[in-house]
Amino acid sequence: MAQEIEHTHLPIRGLNLHVAQVGKDELGTVVFLHGFPEIWYTWRHQMLAVAAAGYRAIAPDSRGYGLSGQPPEDEEATWEDLVADVLAILDALSIPKAFMVGKDFGAMPAYDFALRHPDRTRGVMCLGIPFSPVPLVLNTMPEGFYILRWREPGRAEADFGRHDVRRVVRTIYILFSRSEIPVADEGQEIMDLADLSTPLPPWFTEEDLDAYAALYEKSGFRYPLQIPYRGLHRMTKHVDAKFQVPVFMVMGEKDYCFKFPGFETAMRSGIMNTFAPDLKITYIPEGSHFVHEQFPEQVNDLLLGFLKDHP
């Protein structure tokens, strides 16, 4: 019988952070870091798989997301906070070392944690986002590019505010599951790129949408717009980075992020190897931005293989 995911809140650096966890830590601990528009729930398939294999799975809601506490509105959102939160979670749970698994913007603190705390990291696996030593350069993208739109103070708030939370999450999930980068035309907003007649991806149910919507009803979108979108230019620079732990990168070739400037070059040219000597890259031909939900068994097999290769 599958183990049940348990939920708790931990006092972490002045906030109560929600943490989902399952498993007994017979072979080690795996920390899962979500992206946007996700939450701990995005890792449900992987958490149960690693728990069944003898690992403890831990998936926090990032600060300002889901059931976790909201930082004060006048406090600048920083990427360093996300790394410090992970370290504090490990300390609070008396976990000496763990594997980091990140997806979307969750890949950034996963990489950063491994660089800053190699003594606390057994390995790092990331989906969809290659390591970059400098912040993303997006000034070559068109004006209607969703990140440029959402960077503008008030623009996403006005766009999202026309709909209920469930509709907003639904639309973003549909757009991000496509192979094309979401770009709005002049006079059009990002939420206009899909409507209620647009079907959900076949691997994403109405019940899944309900789970996400309930958690974003709790947190809203204030902090998610700060981290990642309005904080991308403040990402930590690691120009002399050298990973001391194994790095595993999984990329869906139908992930729209693969078309971001420099992403495919970074992965196929060997540039990442200069920063990560022990690097493995796997491509999933039909994989979307949500490859771990779209093809959970395949991603679970890759993840478990990575864990077992680094006992």
N, C-alpha and C positions, 0 to 999 in steps of 0.2 A: 504493500500500500504506500502511495506517495506521501512523503512528509508534508506537513502543512506549513505555509509561510507564516511566521509570527511577526508582530509589529510592536515597536516600542518607541519611546521618545528619550533621547539622551540630551542632557544639558551640555552643549558644546559651544564654548567661546561666546557666552552670553545669549545664545539662542537655543530653543528646544528643537532639535533636529529629529525628524521622523526616520526610523531605520527599519526596513524589512529584512528579515533574516530567516535562514533555514539551514539545517545540517549540523553535524557534530564535530567538525574540525579534526577528523581522524588523520587526514592527509594534508591539511592546511586550510587557509582562508582565501576566498576570492571576493574582492570588493568591486562592485559594479557601479559605474558612474554614467548617469543618463544624459541625454541631450534635450533638445526642444523640438516638438511640443510633447516631450515625454516626461516620465516620472518613474519611480521605482518599478512600476507595473510593466514597463517595457521589457524588463529582464526576467519576466516570470518563467519563461521556458528554460532559460539558461540556469536560473537559480535552482530549479528542481533537478535539473540534470547533474549539476556539480554536487548537489546534496546527496543524490542517489549514488554518486561515485565516491563518496567519503569525504567531501570537502564542506566547509561552512561557507555559505553564500550570504553576503551582506550588501544591501542596496539602499543607500540613503536617498531621500528626497533632498536635492540640493537646497541650500539656504534660499528662502524666498519662493520655493516651489512646493506645491502639494500640501502635505500635512506638516511641513517644517515651518519654523518661525520666520517672520519677515524682518529683515534688517531695517533700522530706522530710515525714513525717507531721505533725511539729510546726509546720510552716510554714503560716501562714494563706494560703488561696487567694484571690487578688485578680484582678479584671478588668483592672487595670492591667498585670499580668503578660502577659496575652494580647496586648495592644497592643504592649508592649515586645518581646515575642517576634517579632512580625511585623516590627517595625523592624529588629531584629537579623538576621533572616533576609535582608531586603533588603540590609542592609549586608554580610553575609557573602557574598552572591552578586553584590555590586557592581551592584545594580539601583537606578538613581536614582529612578524613579517607577513606579508600577504601579496597575492597576485592582484594587479590592477587591470580592470577591463573597462574601457571607455568607448563611447559611441557619440558621434556628432561632437558638440562642444565638450562633452564629457571626456573626449580623448585628450583634450588640452591639459586639464589637471592630472590625468593619468600619466601622460608623458612627463609633465612637470614634477609630479611626486617622485617618479622613478629617478629623475635626475638629481633632485634635491635630497632624496632619502634612499639611496641604494641599499643601505643597511636594513631598511624596513620593507624592501621590495624583492619579491622572488622572480617577477617577470611582469611584462606589460603587454596586453593585447588590445588593439584598437580597431574599430570598425569605421571605415568611410573617411577618416581624416588622417592624412600622412603627417609625420612630424615636420614642423617648420621652425627653424631657429629664429625667425623674425615674424612680426604680425602679418596677417594676410594683406596683400595689396589688391584692392578691388576697384581702383579708379579707372580701369579700362572697361568696366562693365557699363551697360546702358542705364540711363536714369531710372527706368522702371524696375531694375533689379531689386528683388525683395529686401535684401539686406540694406541697400542704400535707402530704400523707402522707410524701413523700420528704424533706421538710425535717426531719422528726423524727429525731434521732440514733438509729440502730439499727433503725428500722422498715423501711426499704427493704432494709437488709442482711439482716434476718430473712426478709423476703418473698422476695427474690431467692435467698437461701441454700437455699430448699426445692427449687430446680431447678438444672440445669446451665446454663452460660452461654448455650448455643445456644437453649435454651428461653426464657430471659429476653429475649434480643434478639428472638427470634421474636414473643413476646407483645407487647413494646413496639411493634414495627414494625406489627403488626396493629392495635393500639389507636390508634396515632398516625396510621394511614392512614384512619381513619374520620372522619366529619364531626361526630361528637358528642364533647364533652370527656370524657376518662376520669374517671369518678367511681365510687368503690366504695361499696357500702352498708355500714351498720353490721355489724360482724362479718365483713366481707369485706375481702380485700387486693387491691391493684391487679393482681397476677399472676393472681387468680382470675377476671378479666374476660374471659379467653380461654383455651381449652385446645387440646390437640393436634388436636382434630377441627375447629378453626376454620381455614379455609384462609388461606394467604398471599394478599396482593393479587396479581392476575394479572400485574402488571408486575415482580414481585419473585420471583426464582427460588430454588430450594434452594441453587444454587451461590452466589448473592448472599448468602444467609444464612450459608453456610459461611465466606465471606470476612469478614463482620462478626464472626461468632462467634470465628474464629481470632484476630482482633485484640483482641477483648475478653477472650479467654482470657489474652492476654499482659498486658493492663493491669488487668483487673478493673474494679470499679465504684467504688472508693474515691474517686478524684479526680473522676470524673464526677458523683458525688453532691454534691461540694463546689461545683464549677462545672459547670453553672449553679445547681442547686437550692438549696443551702444558702448561696449567695452572692448571691442575687438582691437582697436588701436592701442589699447593699454596692455595687451598681452606681453608676458615676460619674454625678453630676448635671451636666446641661448646660442649665440654665434659660435661659441667654442664647445658646444655640447658633446659629450661622449657618454653614451649609456653604458653602465657597468653591469646591466642585467639583460636577459634575453628580451627581444622585442618581436612581436608578431602582428603584422598588419593584414587585415582582411578587407577587400574592396569588392563591392558589387559593381560589375561593369555597366549596369543600368542605373547606378546611383548618379543623380544629377550633379552631385559635388565633384564627380570625376571630371566634369567639364569646367570646374573653376580654374582660373589662371594658374598654371604651374603645377597643378595636382598630378596629372598623368606623367609629366616630365619628372617630377620628384620621385615617383614610384618606379617608373620603367627605366630611368637613366642610371640608377645606382647611387643617386645623391644621398638617399637616406642611409646607405651603408657607411658613409663617412662619419655619420653621427652614431650609428648603431652597428657595431661590429658583428654582434650576434643577432642578425635580422632575418626574418622569414616573411615573405609576402605571398598571399594566396588570393587569387581572383575568382569570383563567382559570376559566371557569364550573365545569368539572368537576374542577378541580385540587385535590389533597389536600395534606396537610402535606409530602409528598414529591413535589411537582409536577415537580421536575427529573428524577426517576427515572421517574415515571409518564408524563410527556409530554416525553421528552428532546429530540425534534426541535423542538417548539414553543418550549421554553425556550432551546435552542441558538440558534434564529433570533432570539429577543428579545435574548439576550446579544450575539450578533454584531452585531446592529443597533445596540445601545448602544455597543459598542466602535468601530464604524465611524463613528458620528455624532460621536465625540469623538476625532479622530485626534491 
